[in-house]
Amino acid sequence: MNQIDKETVYNQIIQYFDFSQKLVESIDENITLSNKEFDEIDKIIFSLENKFDNLTLLYIEIFKNGYNDKLFQQIRDTLNDIALGLEHCKNSLITINKNKVNE
């Protein structure tokens, strides 16, 4: 994997961490969450954290042992899982906000 590819993967990882941090900050600012809302967001954050951890370990593996097709596929699968998790998060937050408006 060349330097540009490594930087691209690294920047993608950082973007996901930034999103996670923004999500946590939005929760901190909005103390009026119900237990159901908090539990839903907590599950999402926990799931994303695990996926980020896995992605980080794969990225470290590339630096330790070099790039190979298996690692590339694992990174791609993990990024896809993260993208699905982020989409689920977005949809959950939209649903929570719609429910608040309708209350």
N, C-alpha and C positions, 0 to 999 in steps of 0.2 A: 504494500500500500504506500503510495507516494505521499509526500508531505501535504499536498493540497487535499487529498482524500482524508487524511488524518484530521486536518483542520476542519473540514466539512463535518465529519462525524462529531468531533469535539463541539463545534458550534451548535449542532443539532441537540446534543445532550444538554448544553448550557441553556438553550431555549426552553427545553422541557423543565429544567430546574427553575428558571425564571417564572414560567407559568405556574408551577406548583407554589412558589413563594407568593405570587400575586393572589392565588386562591386562598392561601393561609391568611394573608393580610386582609383580604375582603371578609373573611370569617371573623377575624379579630375586631374589625371595625363594626360588624353587624352583630351585636350581642343579643338581638331579639330573635334569634333562631329558635324554633321549637326543637324539642328532643328528636323528633322524627327527621327534621331537616339537618340537624347537627349530625345525627347518626349516618344519614345518607352521605353527607359531605365527608365525614370521617372515613367511611368505607372507601370512598373514591380516592382520597388522599393516601390511605394505607396501600391500596392497590397500585397507585402510580409510584409511590415510593419504592415498592418492591420491583417494579419494572425498571425504574431508574437505576436502582442498585444492580440489577442484572445487566443492564446496558453498560454501566460503569465497569463491572467486572469483565465483560467482553472486550471493552476498549482497552483495559489494562492488559488483558491477555494478548492483544495485538502487539502492544509495545514490548511485552516480555518475550513472546515466541514468534512474532511476525504474523503477517497476514496470510490467511488461507480461505478457500471457498466455504468451508464449514462455518468459520467465524463470520464471514460476510453474510451468510444465510441466517445465522443466529441473530446478528445485529439487525438485519432487515426484518426478521420476524418480531424482534423485540420492539423496534420502531413502529411496526404496524400495530402491535399490542398497545403501545403508548398512544398512538393516534386514535385507536378505538376507545381507549380509556378516557382520553380528552374529549372525544365526541360524546361519550356517555356522561361525563362531567358537565359539559355544556348543556346537554339535554336535561339533565337533572336540575341544574340551576335555573333553566328556563321554566321548567315545571314548578319548581318551588316558588319562583317569582310570580308566575301566573296564579298559583293557588293563593298567594298573599294578596294579590290584587282582587281576586274574587271573594275574599273573606269579608 
